[in-house]
Amino acid sequence: MSTVKLSSRPANWKAAAPEALPGSLTFASQQTLPKLPVPDLDQTLSKLKESLKPIAWSDQEYLAVERKIDDFASGKGRELHTQLLKRAQETKHWLEQWWDDGGYLGYRDSVVVNVSYYYGFDSQPSHLPQTAAARAAGIARAAMMFRKQLKQGTIKPDATKEGPICMDTYRWMFDCCRVPGPQGLDWSVTYAQPGDTGDSGHIIVIRNNRVWKIEATHDGRILSTAEFEKQIQYIYDNTMQEYPGVGVMTASNRDVWAKDYSDLASSPQNSSTIHAIQSSAFIICLDSSRPTTAEHHSRALWHGDLVDGIPIGLRNRWVDKPLQFIVFDNAYAGFMGEHSVMDGTPTVRLCDEVLDMLSDPSFDHGSNSVTLTPTPLDWEITPSISKAISKADIAARELIESQALNFYLTSYGKAAIKEFGVSPDSWAQMIVQLAYRRLLGTEKRVGGTYEAATTRKFYKGRTEAIRVVTSESDEWVRSMDDPNVDDETRMKLFKAATKKHVSVAKEAGLGQGIDRHLLGLKKLLQAGEDIPALFTDPVYTRASYWVLSTSAIFSKHFPVYGWGEVVPDGFGVAYMTGYDDRLQYTLTSRKEMPNASFCEEIAKAADDLYALHCNDVSMKSRL
C-alpha cells in the first residue's frame, strides 16, 4: 500500500517533474529559449512615472511619488538593481521562485474563488450518447490520449508567429498535486516518471464524495471509451448515498488545511487514498448538480453548488489537483484548474484538444471491451476529521455566499471590431475602463487594472502585468460623457488609447513590464533594512492594488469561463474576444460590490463604443 510522506518542503521540488522522452518535439526548443531579461532600471522607473499619472488624486500627490521615484533611482534602487542583475546571471530564471511562492504557494486564503479558475464546456456532440457517464468516459479517454502524446513528446510546442514558446509548465499537468505546507509555503509533488510512454496510470473519479480509482490502462493500452463508461456507470450505480465530504477540507484556508492534512494522512488507510489522488493522472468529479444557465454553469464549476447550506460541489472535489474535469448529472461539463504551477494557456490547449477529439466523428474510441471494476477508496473518519469537515463546510458556505457573478454577451464580436481596424483585446479593455469609471462616478481611482500578458517566449516565462490604466485611456473615457466633446475628437482619443494599450501589452510580453521588475527589487531587501519610501507611497501602492483583475483566453468550446476577484473591493473580469459575433464577459466580486450594475455598465459601454465607430464610418461615407 503506497502512502504519502509527511515532510517539509523539499528544496528542489520544482525540478522533480520530468520532461518528455529525449529528443521529443514538445520540449525540443527549451534549451534555446532566451532567459527572462531584467529590464533597464531607468526605463522601468520612467514607465512607472507615466503609469502613476492617472492614478494620482492630485498634482501634489503625483509630485510626491515622482520625487520618491527619483530618490530610489539615484540611491537604493540602483544598489538593488545591481544585485538583481547578479542574480539573473547566476540563475536560469531570476523570478521563478519568487513568483511561485509570492504569487501562489505562500498564499494562505482558500484557493477556491481566490486563485482557482474554471472553463465550462459546450454540449456533448450529438453523435455521442447524451448521458453523464458517456460524457465522463469520452473526456477520460481523450485526456489520457493527450497525456500519452505529451509524455512521448509528439505534441507540437505552443508557438507565436515568432516561433516556439516555453512548454515548461506542461511538466506539471498530469500525475501531480499541490500539497499544503505546514510552514506557510505549499509545494507540488509529482509522480510522473522519466521515460514513461503514457501507457500506464490511473484516474480518480469522485461521486457523492466517495473516491474511486480507475486503472486507465490495460495491457499497455489506454482503455476504450466503452471500458471507461462501464466503470463510470458502475460508480454511479454503486454510490447512491452521500459519503463523508473530506474533499471540502482542500478548500479551507491553507494553514487550516495543512493541519487537517497532517491529521488525515496520519491514518495509513487515508494516506493511501491521498497517495492515489495525488498520483492520479487527473480527477473526474461526477457532480449531482444540473446547471442549465450560463450563470449556474459558471458557479457550479467555480465553487460548486450550495444546497441547504451544504457545499455539495466542494465536498466532491480535491482542489489541489491541477486538472479536475467536472461532469454534471445532465451531462453539462467543465474544468476546474489549480493555478500555482501552471497558467491558463496550457490547460486551455488540453481542454480544447480533448473537446476537438470528441467532436470528431472519426475519433478513435477504442474497440476493446474487457470487464474491469473500479476500486472504492473510503476514508477512515475519526472524530477530529469529522469536526474538521464540519468547520470546512461552514467556511466553504460563507465563501460561496460571499460571491456574486454576472455574465454578459455583446451583440457583436471580433469580426466587426476588426472591420473598424481595432485590436479586439484593446477594444474589450476600453469597454471595461469606460464601464468602471461610470460605475465609480468619480475621477478618483481606488486601484489599477491588471491584464495578464504571457512571457512564455522566455525560458520558464509565465506572466507580466499589463497596466491598462493610462492617461490616454482616461482621457478617452472622460470624453465619452462630456457633452462638449464631439465624436471626431472621441475617435482620436480612442485611437490614442488603444495604440498605447497595444504598446504596453507588447512591452509586457517582451519582459519589459514594470511589476515583475519592481517585485524583484523588493525581494532583495534584507530583513531589518529600511524600506524605500517609494514602496509605501499611496499612489505607488494604489496603482498595484488590482481592483480590476482581467484576462482573456479563447476556445470555441468554452461558453463560460472565469475566476474570482483578487481584492475585497474589486472585480474579476474574464473575457473572450475570439468569437466573430460576440464578446463574452464574466464579472465576479463579493456580494457587497455592485456587480449587477457593473454588468449593466459593460453592456452600455459596449453599445456606446460600437455606436461611436458606426457614426464615424457613416460620417466618413458622407464626405
N, C-alpha and C positions, 0 to 999 in steps of 0.2 A: 504494500500500500504506500503510494507516494504521498508525501506531506510537504507543507511549506515550512521554511525555516524562519523563525522569528529572530530578526537581527537588525542591526543598524544599517544605514545606507552604505552600500559598497562605494568606494571612491571612484571606481572605474565602471559604474553600472551602465553608462551610456555606450561603452564600447562592446557590450555583450551581444548585441543583435548582429547577426552575420549578414553580409551582402549575399547576392545570388551566386550561383556557381561561377568559378573562374572563367574569364573570357566571355561573360554574359553581355548581351546587348543592353540590358536595362541599366547597368552601372558602368558601362564602357567609358563614359566621359567624366566620371567622378574626379579622377586624379588630374584632369586637365582644366577643371574649372578654376577660375581665379578666386583668391581669398577675398573675404568681405573687407572692403577698404576702411580705413579711418579717414573721415573727411578732414579737410583743411580747417583748422580751428577758426581762423578769421572768417572764412566763408560761412561756417556754421553759425557763428555769432552775428554775422551780418543778416543771414536769413532769419535768425531768431528775432532780431530787432524788427524786421519787416513783419513777421508773423504776429508780433505783440501789439502793433498799432491798432487793429480793430478790436482788440481785447481790452485795452486800457479804458478806464472810465473817465479819464480827464487828461489834459495835457500834462498836468503836474505829475500824475501817476506814471505816465509814459516816460517823461524826462527822468524820473527817479529810477526806473528799471533800466533805462538806457545807460545811466551813469554806472549802475552796478554791473552791467554787461562790459562796459569799458574797463572798469576796475578788474573784473575777472580776466579779461583778455590780456591785461598787462601784468597780472600777478599770478594768483593760484591756478587759474585756468591754464596758463602756459606750462606750468610745472606738471599739472595732471595730464595734459595732452602729451607731453614728452614721455610720461610713464605709460600712457595708453599705446603710443607708438612702439614702445619697447615690448609691451605685452603682445601686440599684434605680430611682431617679429618672432616671438618665442612660442607662439601657439598657432594651431591650424585655424582657429576661429576665436577671435578675441571676445566675442559676445556670447557664445553658446551657453556656457554655464550660468552666466548672469541672467540671461533671458529665460532659460529653463526654470531656474529657481525663483527669480524675482517676478516673472510673469505668470508662472503656473504652480510649480511644485512647492513653493513656500506659501501659497495662498491657502488660508485656513477656513474660509467660509465654505458652505456646500458648493460642490462643482455644478450641481443641478441649478438651472436658471442662470447662475453667475458665470459659468465657464462653458459647460457643455452646449452643444448645438444639435440641430435636427434637420433632416430632409424628409419631406413627405413624398411618397412615390405616386405616379399615375396609376390608373387602374390595371388590373390583371389583363393581359392581352386576351382578346376574345376567342382566340383559337385554343386557349388553355382552360382547364377546369376552373370554375369560379368559386372554389372552396378555399377556406383559410389554410387547410392542410396542404393543398396543392400549391398555394401561393408560397408558403414557407418552404416547401420542398424544392420548388424551382429556384428560389433565392439561394438555398443551401448548396445546390449543385453548381449553379453559376458562380457563386462566390468561391467555392472550392476550386473551380477551374481557373479563375483569375489568380488565386493563391498559387496554384501549380505553375502557371505561366510566370508569375513573379519569382518564385523560387528557382525556376530553371533559367531565368534571365531572358526570356523571349519577349517580354513587354517592351515596346519602344519607349525610350525615355521621354518624359514630358519635354516640350520644346516651345520656343518662340520662333519668330522669323529669323532671329539671330543665331539660333542653334539650341542644342540640348540644355536643360536646366537641371538643378540638383535633385537627385532621387533619394537622398539620404534618409528622409523620414519614412519612406516605404518600408524600411527595415523594421519599423515599429507598428506595422499594420496588423499582422497576424501573430498568433501564438504568444501573446504578451499581455501585460496588465499593469495598471498603476497600483502601487502599494502605499497605504497610509503610513507616514513616517512618525515614529514615536518622539523624535526630537524636533518636530516642526517643519521637516522637509520630507516630502514624498519622493519616490523614485518609481521607475518601471522595471519589471522583471520580464525577461524573455525566455521562452523555451524553444525558440527556433534553433535548429541545428545546422552547422555548416555542412554543405553537401546534400542537404535534404532536397529531394526532387518533387516534393508535393504529393507523393503517393501514399502518405500516411497521415494520421492525425484524427482528431475528434472535434466535435462541436458540442456546445451546451445549449439545451432548449429548456426554457423555464415556462411553466404553466401553473396558474393558481399558486404561485410562489414556490412550487416544487421544482427542484433541479434534476434534469435528466441528462445523461451522457449518451451521445450517439457516435459510434465509430463511423467516421465519414468516408472511410475507405475499406476495401475488402480485397484481399489477394492482389494488392498492389495497384488497385484502380479506384477511382472516385466512384462512390455509389451513384446509381442511376436516380433520376428524379422519382421514379416509381418506388425504389427502395427507401428513399428518404420519406416519401409521402406515407408509406405504410407505417413507418416508425413514428412519424409525427402524429398520424391518426391514432396510433396506439397510445401516445401520450395524452391526446385529447380524451380518449375513451377511459383512460385509467387515472385521470387526475380531475375527478369530478368535484371534490371538496377543496376548501381552502387549506393551505399548509402554512406553517409559521412564516411570516414575512421578513425573513432575515435580510433580503436584498435592500430593504429600506434603510438599513444602517449605513450602506455605502453613500447615501445621500446626506448624511449628517455633516456637521462641522468636522473638518479634517482631524482636529485633535481629539474630538469625541470619538470619531470613527477609529482612530489609531488605538485608543484604549479598548474599545469594543472588539476590534480586530484581534488584539492580543488575547483577550478573553475567549473569543470564538475559536481561535486557532489552537488554544491550549488543549482542546479535545482532539485526539487522534482522528476520530471519525470526521469532525468538522474540518480539520486541517487537510484531510484527504479530499474533501469536497472543494475546499478553496483551491487546492492544487489543480484539480480538474478544471475549475473555472478559469484560473489564470493561464493554464497551459493550452486551453482550447483555441482552435483557430479563430472562432468568433462565437457570439451568442445570438440565438433567435429567441425573442420574447413573444410568447403567444398570449397577447392581452385580451381580456374579455370585453373591452370597450367596442363600440360600434360607431365611430365617427362618420359623419356624412357632410358636414360643412367644413370650409377651409379653416375657420377658427377652431373648431373642435379637433380636427385632424392635427392642427398645429399644437394645441395644448396637450393632446393625448400623447404626442411624441416628445414634446419639450419637457414635460414633468409628469406625465401620466394623469389619469383621471382621479378625481376625489369623489368617493361615493359614501354618503352618510358619515362624512368626516374621516373616512379611511383612505389613505393614499394607495389605492389598489394598483396603480401603474408602477409606482416606485418600489412597492413590495415585490414586484415581478421583474425587477431589473438588477443589474450589477454594474453601476455607473462608472466603475473604474476601468471597465473593459473598453478599449479603443473602438471596437466595432460591435454595435448591437443593432441587429435588424429586428424590427417590431412588426408583428402581423396581428391584426385585429380580427375579431370574430366575423366581421362582414367582408373579410379579405382586403380591406384597406391595409396599407403597409407603409413603412418608412424606416428611418435610420436615426440612431442617436450616437453621437461621437464624443469621445473623451479627448480633450484638446491639448493636453500638456506636451506631448512629444510629436504631435502631428497637426498641421493646419488643415483647412478645409479642402484645398485643391486635390490632394491625393485621394481623399475619401469621395469627393465628387466623381473623380475618374472611376474609382472602384464601383460605386453605385451606378454610374452611367453605363459602364460596360456590362455589369450584371443585368441591368434592365434592357440594354440593347440585345444581349444574348437571348433573353426570354421573349423579346418582341419578334425575334426572327423565327419564322415557322420551320426553318431548316436547322435550328439549334439542336445539337446532339444531346438528347436527354438520357442517353444510355439505354441499353436493351436488357441488361441483366436484371434478374428478379429473384434473388435469394431471400430467404426469410430471416430477418435479423430483428432482434428485440433490444430496445434502448434500456439503459440501466438507470434506475432511480438513485439519486444521491441525497438521502434525507439527513437533515441536521439533527444533532443532539442538542436539545433545548434545555438549558439549565435555568434556574430561577433568575440568575443575573442576566442571561441573554434575553429571557422573556421581558425583563424590565427594560433592557436596552432597546428592544424592538418597540415597546410602548412609548418610550421617550422619543425615539426616532420618528415614530408615526406622528406624534404631536408637532415636532419640529418641521416635518415634511408638510403637514397640513397647513401650518402657519405660513410656510414659504409659498406654497401653491396659492393660498388665499390672498397673499400679498400682491399677486401679479395681475396685470391687465395686458390684453393683447388685442390688437385690431389688424385687419388685413384689407388691402385695397388694390384694385386693378384699374389702371387708367384705360381710356377708350382708344388710345393709340400707342404705338410702340417704336421699336428701333427703325423700322422702315421709314416712317415719317420723319423721325429725328435726323436720320442720315440725309434725307431729301433736303432738309434745311441746312445741311453741311455742318452739323454739330456732333461732337463726341457724345454718344449716348450716356456714358458714365458721368461726364460733366453736366449734362442736362439733368440727369436724375439727382445729382448732388445739389444743383442750384434750386431744384424744386424743394428739397429738404431745407435749404438755407432760408428760402422765402417763407416757407410754411412755419418754420420755427420762430423767425423774427415776428411774424404776425401773431403767433401763439403767445409769445412773451409780451408783446405790446410795448416794448421798451427798447431803447438803444443800448442799454447796459447788458452786456453778456455775462452769464454766470459761469461759462466754461467754453471749451473748444469743441471742435468736431474732429473725430478720428476716423479716417478711412484707411483700411489696411491695404498696403502695397506689398507685393511679393518681392523678396530679394533672392529668389532661388537661382538667379543667373550666377550667383556666387556659391562656392562650396559651403554646404551646411547653412545656406541662407534661409531665412524664414520670412520675417515681415519687417516693414518700416512704417511709420505713421505718415500719412498724407495729412498735412494741416489744411483742411478745407477752407477754414475761415480766413479770408484775405481782405485787404482793403478794397480790392476790386469787386469781390463778391458782395461785400456790404454796401458798396456804392450802388451796385445794380439793384440789390434788394430794396434799398431806400427809394430808388427811383420808381419802383413798381406801384407804390402807394402815394406818390407825390403828384398831385393834380397839375402841378406846374411843369412837369417833365413830359415831353412828347414821346411817342413810340419810337421815333427815329433815334432819339438820344438813348432810350432804354435799350434798343438793339445794340448800339455802340458799346454801352456799358456791359451788356450781357456778353458780347464777343470778347471784351477785355477780361471779364471774369472767367469765362471758360478757357480762354487762352492761358491765363495764369494757373488755373486748376490743372490743365494738361501739363504745364511746365513743372509744377510742384510734384505732381504724380510721377512724372518721368524721373526727376531727380531722386525721389524716394526709391524707386525701383533700381536705380543705379548705385544705391548705398550711400547717397549724398543727402539724406534727410537730416533732420535736426535731433529727433528724440532719442534714437539709439546712441548717437554720439554723446549726448549730454548724460544719458544713463551710464555710459562707460566712465565718463569723467567723475560722476558722483560715486560710483562703485570703488574708485581708487582712493577715496578719502579714508583715512585710517581712524580707528576709534580714538576719541579724545581730541582730534583735530577740530579747529574751528570750521564751521560750515560756511562757505562763501555766502555773502549777503544775497547774491543772485538767486540761490536755490530756495530762499524763503520769501522772496519778493511776492506780493499779492498778484501782480499781473502775470509773472512767470508761472506761478502755481495755478492760477486760473486758466491759463492757456492750455495746460495739460490735464485739466480736470474735464474728462471726456463726457460731457452731458449728452452728446450725440455720438454713439458708437456705431459706425456704419461700415458695411462691406457688401460686396456683390460677388456672387458666383453665378454660373448658369448651367442648367441641364434642362433639356426639353422634357425630362421625366419628372421634374420636381414642381408640382403645382403649389407647394408651400415649402418654406424653409425659414429658419431664424435662430435666434439666441436671445439672451436677456440683456437688460441694461447693465452698465458697468459701474455706475454711481447711483446712489439712492434717489436723486432728483433728476435722473437722466432717462434717456430712451435708447433702446436697441433698435437700429433701423437696418433691417435686412432687405435688400432689393435685387431685382433682376432686370437687366436691360436687353437680354438676348432674344426675346420674342419680337417678331415683326409687328404684332398687333396690340401689344400691351406692355406696360411697365408693371412690375409686381413689387408691392411694399408690404412688409410685416413690421408692425410697431409694437414694441414691448416696453413695459415700465412697471413701477409699483402702482398700486391702485389709487394712491392719493394724487398721482400725476394726471393731468388732463389728456389721457391717451386718446379717447374718442375725439376730442376737439382737435388734437394734433392730426389725426387721420383725416378729419374734415378739411383742415388747412392744407394737407398734402393734396387732396383732391382739387381744392380750389386753385392752389399754386400750379398744379399740373395743367389745369384748364387755362389759366391765365397765361402761362408760358407758351402754350400751343397757340392761343389766340394772338399773342404778340407776334409770333412768327408768321401766322396766316395773314395778319394785317400787313406785315412787311412785304410778303410775297405779292399781295393784292396791290399794294401801293407801287411796287416796282413794275408790275404788269401794266399799270396805267401811265407810266412815264414814257 
